[in-house]
C-alpha cells in the first residue's frame, strides 16, 4: 500500500474555512467571533488558511427570533455595526482576521443555504465548516486529517468531536439497540482513528468540496429551515436502522478520534448579556466560560468545594432521617 503523503504541503493549499455568522445579542461587538478565531491558533496551519465569514441576512420583526433570522430594527442596526467592525478588523490587519474576507448575504437564507452561496468561491479540495459560536478546546493535526481523507476516499466528511459525541460507541449502541454496532468499521490512518458517524452534525467539520457540491447541494440535503443536520442526520439514522451499517458507505461521514475526544465547544451567546456584562475566561480544561461581572471566576475544584461546604452547612429539617430508624 502506498500512502499519499502531503506533509510538505501547507493546510492553506488544501483547505478553505467557511464561517457562518448571523445576528446575536453580543453585536455590535465581535467578541464571540474573536474568541472562535483566537482558538484557531491551537490548530497548526489553520490560521493561515483562507477564511470566508458568511454574514447571513435577516428579517425585521417586532420580536427577536434568532433561529428564524427575525430581529428588531435595533438589533438589525447592531448587526450592521458588527459587520462594519469585522471589515475594520480586516482593513487594520488584526492578527485574528488574517486571510479573512466577508461575504454578506442580502437576505436571510439560513445556515445550509448560506454555505451554498459561498461554495462557488471555494477553490481548494477541502473545506472546514465553522459556526460563529463554535471554538476549539484544543488543537489537532489538521494535515493528518486531510491526508487520511485523501488516502481513504470513503471518508468524505469528518466531524470534530464535541460534547454530544462523547463516549460515541456506547451512544450508538443505545441508539441502534445493538451491541458493538461500530465494531471493525473504523478507519485507521497512521496514529489516528476515525469512527463511522451515523448522524450528521452541523457542528465544526472538514469535508471534501464534492461532498457539498454533489451530495449536500446536489441531492438537496438542505431543508427549508437551513439546518442540514435536521434532514441529513435524521435520514441517516432511519436508513441505518432499516438497512444496517452497510448503508453507511453512501454517506462517507466519520468522527475524528476514538469517541472520547473533546475538541469543539459551543460558546453561549444567545441570552441577553452584552459584552460589557461579561468576559471570557478559559478553565483548566481549555473550555471558554463566561464570567459575569462582579461574580468571581472559579475552577471546577473551587466550585465543588464551595458546593460541598454550602451543603454541609445546610440545616436538616427535624425528622428528616426518621425513615432510617423506623
C-alpha positions as CSV (number, residue, x, y, z in Angstrom):
1,X,0.0,0.0,0.0
2,X,1.4,3.4,-1.0
3,X,0.1,6.3,1.1
4,X,-0.3,9.6,-0.5
5,X,1.6,11.9,1.8
6,X,1.1,15.7,1.7
7,X,3.0,16.6,4.8
8,X,5.2,19.0,2.8
9,X,2.1,21.0,1.8
10,X,0.5,23.6,3.9
11,X,-3.1,23.3,5.1
12,X,-3.7,26.6,3.3
13,X,-3.0,24.8,0.0
14,X,-5.7,22.3,0.7
15,X,-8.5,23.9,2.8
16,X,-10.8,26.9,3.0
17,X,-12.7,27.8,6.1
18,X,-16.3,28.9,5.9
19,X,-17.6,30.6,9.0
20,X,-21.3,31.2,9.2
21,X,-22.5,34.3,11.2
22,X,-25.9,35.8,11.9
23,X,-27.4,38.3,14.4
24,X,-26.9,37.7,18.1
25,X,-27.1,39.7,21.4
26,X,-23.4,40.3,21.6
27,X,-23.4,42.5,18.5
28,X,-22.1,45.1,17.5
29,X,-19.1,43.6,19.4
30,X,-17.1,40.9,17.6
31,X,-16.2,39.3,20.9
32,X,-17.9,36.0,20.0
33,X,-16.1,35.5,16.7
34,X,-12.9,36.9,18.2
35,X,-12.9,34.0,20.7
36,X,-13.5,31.5,18.0
37,X,-10.7,32.8,15.8
38,X,-8.4,33.0,18.8
39,X,-8.7,29.2,19.2
40,X,-7.7,28.7,15.5
41,X,-4.1,29.3,16.7
42,X,-4.2,26.0,18.5
43,X,-4.6,24.1,15.2
44,X,-1.3,24.1,13.2
45,X,-1.8,25.7,9.8
46,X,-5.4,26.7,10.3
47,X,-4.8,30.5,10.8
48,X,-3.0,30.6,7.5
49,X,-6.0,29.2,5.6
50,X,-8.3,31.4,3.6
51,X,-11.4,32.2,5.8
52,X,-14.7,33.4,4.5
53,X,-17.1,34.9,7.1
54,X,-20.6,34.4,5.6
55,X,-22.9,37.0,7.2
56,X,-26.5,35.8,6.7
57,X,-29.3,38.4,6.2
58,X,-32.2,39.0,8.5
59,X,-35.9,39.8,8.6
60,X,-37.3,42.7,10.5
61,X,-39.9,41.9,13.1
62,X,-41.4,43.2,16.3
63,X,-39.7,40.4,18.3
64,X,-36.4,38.8,18.2
65,X,-36.3,35.1,17.0
66,X,-32.7,34.4,16.1
67,X,-33.1,30.9,14.8
68,X,-35.6,32.2,12.3
69,X,-33.4,35.2,11.4
70,X,-36.0,37.7,12.8
71,X,-34.7,40.8,14.6
72,X,-35.9,44.2,15.7
73,X,-34.7,47.4,14.0
74,X,-32.4,48.0,17.0
75,X,-30.8,44.6,16.6
76,X,-30.5,45.0,12.9
77,X,-28.6,48.2,13.4
78,X,-26.3,46.4,15.9
79,X,-25.7,43.6,13.3
80,X,-24.8,46.2,10.6
81,X,-22.4,47.8,13.0
82,X,-21.0,44.3,13.8
83,X,-20.3,43.8,10.1
84,X,-18.6,47.2,9.9
85,X,-16.4,46.1,12.8
86,X,-15.5,42.9,11.0
87,X,-14.4,44.9,8.0
88,X,-12.4,47.3,10.2
89,X,-10.6,44.3,11.7
90,X,-9.6,43.1,8.2
91,X,-8.6,46.6,7.0
92,X,-6.5,47.2,10.1
93,X,-4.8,43.8,9.7
94,X,-6.0,42.5,13.1
95,X,-3.9,39.3,13.6
96,X,-7.1,37.3,14.3
97,X,-8.5,38.2,10.9
98,X,-5.5,37.4,8.7
99,X,-6.5,35.9,5.4
100,X,-10.2,36.7,6.1
101,X,-12.9,38.1,3.9
102,X,-16.6,38.7,4.3
103,X,-19.5,37.5,2.2
104,X,-22.6,39.5,3.0
105,X,-25.9,38.0,2.0
106,X,-28.7,40.4,1.1
107,X,-31.5,38.3,2.7
108,X,-31.9,35.7,5.3
109,X,-31.3,32.2,3.9
110,X,-30.2,30.1,6.9
111,X,-27.1,28.0,7.7
112,X,-27.1,25.5,4.8
113,X,-28.2,27.9,2.1
114,X,-25.6,30.4,3.3
115,X,-22.9,27.7,2.7
116,X,-24.4,27.1,-0.7
117,X,-23.9,30.7,-1.5
118,X,-20.2,30.5,-0.6
119,X,-19.3,27.2,-2.1
120,X,-18.7,28.6,-5.7
121,X,-15.9,30.8,-4.3
122,X,-14.0,27.9,-2.8
123,X,-11.0,26.8,-4.9
124,X,-9.5,24.2,-2.6
125,X,-10.3,20.5,-2.4
126,X,-11.4,20.6,1.2
127,X,-13.3,23.0,3.4
128,X,-14.0,23.4,7.1
129,X,-17.4,24.5,8.2
130,X,-17.4,26.6,11.5
131,X,-20.3,28.3,13.1
132,X,-19.6,31.7,14.8
133,X,-20.1,30.3,18.2
134,X,-18.0,27.1,17.9
135,X,-14.5,27.3,19.3
136,X,-11.7,24.8,19.7
137,X,-10.8,23.5,23.2
138,X,-7.5,22.1,22.0
139,X,-5.5,21.6,18.8
140,X,-5.4,18.6,16.5
141,X,-3.3,17.6,13.4
142,X,-5.3,19.2,10.6
143,X,-3.0,17.9,7.8
144,X,-3.2,14.4,9.1
145,X,-7.0,14.5,8.8
146,X,-6.7,15.7,5.2
147,X,-4.0,13.1,4.5
148,X,-6.3,10.4,5.9
149,X,-9.2,11.6,3.7
150,X,-7.0,11.6,0.6
151,X,-5.8,8.1,1.4
152,X,-9.3,6.8,2.2
153,X,-11.8,8.1,-0.4
154,X,-14.7,6.6,1.6
155,X,-14.1,9.4,4.1
156,X,-15.9,12.4,2.6
157,X,-16.7,14.3,5.8
158,X,-15.0,14.3,9.2
159,X,-16.8,15.7,12.3
160,X,-14.6,17.1,15.0
161,X,-15.8,15.7,18.4
162,X,-17.9,17.7,20.8
163,X,-19.9,17.0,24.0
164,X,-22.7,15.3,22.0
165,X,-20.3,12.7,20.6
166,X,-18.5,11.8,23.9
167,X,-18.5,8.0,24.5
168,X,-19.7,7.6,21.0
169,X,-19.6,3.8,20.7
170,X,-21.9,3.4,23.6
171,X,-24.2,6.2,22.4
172,X,-24.6,4.4,19.0
173,X,-25.1,1.0,20.7
174,X,-28.0,2.6,22.6
175,X,-29.4,4.5,19.5
176,X,-29.5,1.4,17.4
177,X,-30.2,-1.1,20.2
178,X,-27.3,-3.3,19.2
179,X,-24.1,-4.1,20.9
180,X,-20.8,-3.1,19.2
181,X,-22.6,-1.6,16.2
182,X,-19.4,0.2,15.1
183,X,-17.1,-2.7,15.7
184,X,-14.5,-3.2,13.0
185,X,-15.8,-0.3,10.9
186,X,-13.3,2.3,12.0
187,X,-10.7,3.8,9.7
188,X,-7.1,3.8,11.0
189,X,-4.5,6.0,9.4
190,X,-1.1,6.2,10.9
191,X,-1.7,7.1,14.6
192,X,-5.3,8.4,14.0
193,X,-8.6,6.6,14.2
194,X,-11.9,7.7,12.7
195,X,-15.3,6.1,13.7
196,X,-18.3,5.9,11.4
197,X,-20.5,9.0,12.0
198,X,-24.1,7.7,12.0
199,X,-25.8,11.1,12.3
200,X,-24.6,14.2,10.5
201,X,-24.0,17.3,12.7
202,X,-23.8,20.9,11.5
203,X,-21.0,21.5,14.1
204,X,-17.4,22.0,13.0
205,X,-16.4,19.5,10.3
206,X,-14.0,19.0,7.4
207,X,-15.4,17.9,4.1
208,X,-14.3,17.3,0.5
209,X,-15.7,20.1,-1.7
210,X,-17.6,17.5,-3.7
211,X,-19.3,16.2,-0.6
212,X,-21.1,19.6,-0.6
213,X,-21.4,20.2,-4.3
214,X,-22.6,16.7,-5.3
215,X,-24.2,15.4,-2.1
216,X,-25.4,18.2,0.2
217,X,-26.4,20.6,-2.6
218,X,-26.8,18.2,-5.5
219,X,-29.1,15.8,-3.6
220,X,-31.0,18.6,-1.8
221,X,-30.0,17.8,1.7
222,X,-30.7,21.4,2.9
223,X,-34.2,21.7,4.4
224,X,-36.3,24.8,4.4
225,X,-35.0,25.9,7.8
226,X,-31.4,25.7,6.6
227,X,-30.1,23.2,9.1
228,X,-28.6,20.3,7.2
229,X,-28.5,18.1,10.3
230,X,-32.3,18.3,10.6
231,X,-32.6,16.5,7.2
232,X,-29.5,14.5,6.6
233,X,-29.0,13.5,10.2
234,X,-32.5,12.1,10.5
235,X,-32.2,10.4,7.1
236,X,-29.0,8.6,8.1
237,X,-30.4,7.3,11.3
238,X,-33.6,6.0,9.6
239,X,-31.5,4.4,6.8
240,X,-29.1,2.7,9.1
241,X,-31.9,1.4,11.3
242,X,-33.7,-0.1,8.3
243,X,-30.7,-1.4,6.3
244,X,-27.9,-1.8,8.8
245,X,-24.4,-0.3,9.0
246,X,-23.6,-1.4,5.4
247,X,-25.7,1.5,4.3
248,X,-23.3,4.0,5.9
249,X,-20.8,3.8,3.0
250,X,-23.0,6.1,0.8
251,X,-22.7,8.9,3.3
252,X,-18.9,8.8,4.0
253,X,-19.3,10.7,7.3
254,X,-16.8,10.0,10.1
255,X,-16.0,11.1,13.6
256,X,-12.4,12.1,14.5
257,X,-10.9,10.2,17.3
258,X,-11.9,7.1,19.4
259,X,-15.1,8.6,20.7
260,X,-13.6,10.0,23.9
261,X,-12.1,13.1,22.3
262,X,-13.5,16.6,23.0
263,X,-12.2,19.3,20.6
264,X,-15.1,21.7,19.9
265,X,-17.3,23.6,22.3
266,X,-20.3,25.8,21.9
267,X,-19.9,29.3,23.1
268,X,-23.1,30.6,24.8
269,X,-24.1,33.9,23.1
270,X,-27.9,33.8,22.8
271,X,-29.1,35.3,26.0
272,X,-29.4,39.0,26.7
273,X,-25.9,39.6,28.1
274,X,-23.8,42.1,26.2
275,X,-20.0,42.4,26.0
276,X,-20.0,45.0,28.8
277,X,-21.6,42.5,31.2
278,X,-19.2,39.6,31.0
279,X,-15.7,38.5,29.9
280,X,-14.5,35.2,28.5
281,X,-12.1,33.0,30.5
282,X,-10.7,29.6,29.9
283,X,-10.9,27.0,32.6
284,X,-8.3,24.3,33.4
285,X,-9.6,22.1,30.6
286,X,-9.3,24.8,28.0
287,X,-13.0,25.4,27.8
288,X,-14.2,29.0,27.5
289,X,-16.7,30.1,30.1
290,X,-18.3,33.5,30.6
291,X,-17.5,35.3,33.8
292,X,-20.3,37.6,34.7
293,X,-19.0,40.9,36.0
294,X,-18.9,41.1,39.8
295,X,-19.2,37.3,40.1
296,X,-15.8,35.7,40.7
297,X,-14.4,33.0,38.4
298,X,-14.0,29.6,40.0
299,X,-12.2,26.4,38.8
300,X,-14.1,23.1,38.9
301,X,-12.3,22.2,42.2
302,X,-13.2,25.5,43.8
303,X,-16.9,25.1,42.7
304,X,-17.0,21.6,44.1
305,X,-15.6,22.7,47.4
306,X,-18.0,25.6,47.6
307,X,-20.9,23.4,46.9
308,X,-19.9,20.8,49.5
309,X,-19.4,23.5,52.1
310,X,-22.8,25.0,51.3
311,X,-24.4,21.6,51.5
312,X,-22.6,20.7,54.8
313,X,-23.8,24.0,56.3
314,X,-27.4,23.4,55.4
315,X,-29.9,22.8,58.2
316,X,-31.5,19.4,58.1
317,X,-35.2,19.5,58.9
318,X,-36.2,17.8,62.1
319,X,-37.3,14.2,61.5
320,X,-35.7,14.0,58.0
321,X,-33.8,10.8,59.0
322,X,-36.6,9.1,60.8
323,X,-37.2,6.8,57.9
324,X,-33.8,5.1,58.6
325,X,-34.7,4.4,62.3
326,X,-38.2,3.1,61.8
